[in-house]
Amino acid sequence: MSRPGEWTEREIGKLRYLYPSERSFEEIVEVFPHRTPNAIRLKASRLGLRRPTIPPSICQSRTILRCSEGDGNSNGYLFRCGECGSWIQVNGDDERDGGVIICSKCGSACYLIA
């Protein structure tokens, strides 16, 4: 593979968006067909980007989304209500009684299992 040269602003923008996301690293590599996985990791490191550090089961969930400012650190989660499908934000420092969250849209109780 020949050396593709400098990173464009568009590539950097994509990397800033995708790298700290819940997408698998393999999916991110597919977005940059002319970059090696090591080049992607190196550029992300130089930009100060970090991958999520939460269990893969949560990353791949369709009912739980991790909130982040793009630095790899968690700012909480969004949980999808099992009744109405609306999203409920839970911050990492929120105190919840018994792991119960009440959906503000439909009023149903959602249970957090740690």
ABEGO torsion letter per residue (X at the ends): XBBAEBBBAAAAAAAAAAAABABBAAAAAAABAABBAAAAAAAAAAAGBBBBABBAAAAABAABBBBBAGAGBBAEBBBBBAAAGBBBBBBAABBBBGGBBBBAAAGBBBBBBX
